[in-house]
Amino acid sequence: MACALTSGFTPKACKTVGGVKSFLIIEHAAVTAVTKTAGVVTAITKTSPFIFREYKQKAEVAMYKQTAAVDAKAGTYAFDIEATLEQSSLDQATATENFLLLKNTVMIVTKDNDGTYWLLGEDYGMDCVSVGSESGTALGDFKGNKISFKGRGYTPIATVDSAIITGLTS
């Protein structure tokens, strides 16, 4: 039996903005359950003392994307997820934190510039695949870190109810 389609698509009448305002990141192993209602994440249960840590972003430097990978012959699919962030700082405390990001598999909640939250890495988490530190050459060049994460799973990214965000960070 075919998988039934449930709706079409109509473009929005209003324009919106792109980009990521901040990332909330936690160790994937610290999350014990994700609850969804109608596809929206309504609860994330985590073990104590773990909390989601906030990584704020400047305008137009951070992003994420999801790509469905389909094998029509095998009849299978997966979702490839990528996220990148920047830190305009080179200091030892940030370098130490980035080393911890590199060693962990994490789960990420993004906050888009339009205020929408999204959950990335629900199934198997996201792994930090690169942390690059740059000094810049010219006085006006970027000086800081660029970090990339990749993940793969069978569940597409899902919106997160904004009402649960405060509880994730405490």
N, C-alpha and C positions, 0 to 999 in steps of 0.2 A: 504494500500500500504506500502511496506517495505521502510525503509530509505536507499537510495542508497549509497553504498560505493563509494568513489571517488579516492582512491589511496591505494597502499599497503605500505609496509615498507621495506627499505633496510638499513642494519646497516651502520654506517659511516665508511669510510676507515681510518679515523684519530682518534686517541685517544683524549680525552678531560679531563677537570678537574671538580671535584665536589665542592660543598660548596658555601656558601654565603659570599660575601665581605662586603656588607652593606645592611641596610634596610632604606627605606624612608617611614615615617609614618605620616599620617594626620588623623584628626578626620573624621569619615565616613560621618557625617552630613554636613561637609564643602564641600563635593564634590557634584556638581550639575549635572554633565554629564560626561560620558565616551564615546568617539567616537572611533569606530573601522573601519578599512579598511582591508578587506580580513583576518579578525580575529586578526589583530595586532592593539594594542591601539595606536592611532595617536594623541589623545588629551584627556586631563583630565581638566575639568573646575571646578574651586574651588572658593569659596567666599572669599573676602578680609576680614580680614587680614591673613587668614589661609594659611600656607605653609606646604609642606612636610618637616619633620625634619629628619636629617640623623643620623643613629645609626651605626657607623662603627664597624666592627668585626675583631677579630684576626683570623688567619688561623685555619681552621678545628674545629670551635666551633659552627657555626650557620647552620641552615638548614630549609627547608620547604618541605612539601609533600602534594600531593593531592590524594585522593582515591575516585573513583566513587562508590557510594552505589546504587545498583540496586535491585529493588523488581520486579522480573519477573512476579509474580502473579498479582500484581497491575499494572504492566506496567509503573512504575515510576522510576526516578533516581534523585540523588542529588550528589553534590560534597562536601566531607569533606576535609577541608584544615587545616593544622597545620603548625606553624612556631615556632622556638625556637632561642633565641639569648642569648649571654653572655655579661656581662660588668665586666671587671676586675678592679672593683673599688667599695669600700664601703665608701661613703661620703654622707653628708646630701643633697647636690644639686641633686645627682643621685637618692637618695631615694625619694625626692620630685617629681622628674620627673616620676619615676616609679609608684608612687601613682596616678599620672594623667593618665598614660597608663592604669592602673588597672580600673579606673573609666570610661574610654571612650570605645566606639566601634570605631575601626579604619579601615583604608584602608592602605595596605602595598604594596610598590613597592620594590622588591628585586633586588639586583645586584649580579649575580652569578660571581664566579671567572673567568669564561670565557668571562665576559663582557655583558652577556645577561640580560635584565631586564624583570621581570614578575610582573603582577598585581594580588594580592591576596585580596579577600574580596570584590569583585566588587558588588555583589548583596545585601548582608546584613551586610557586614563588618566582622571584626575579633575582637573577645573579648579576652582580657588578662585573662587567666584562672589560672595563677600562677606567682608569683614573689617570688623567693627564694633567700635569702641572706645567704652567707656562709663565715665564718671567716677562715676556714681551721684549721687543727690541727698541721701538720708539717710545717716547714719553707717553703718548696717547694710546699705546697698545693695551690689549687685554692682559691682565696679570691675575692669575688665579688657577682654578681647577675646573676641568671638564670631566664629567662622570657619565658613563653609559651603563645601562642595565638592559638585559634581555631575559625573556621568559617564554615558555611555551605551555599551552594547556588545552583542555577540551571545553572550557567555559569562556564565553566572550566577556570582555570587560563589562561591568555593570555600574549604573549610577548608584551613589551612596546617599541615603537620606541625610540631609544636613543636620537634622536633630540629634544624630548620634556622634557628631564630630567632637564635641567637648569631652564626652566620655572616653574617647579614644586616646586623648592626650593627657589624661589624668589617672 
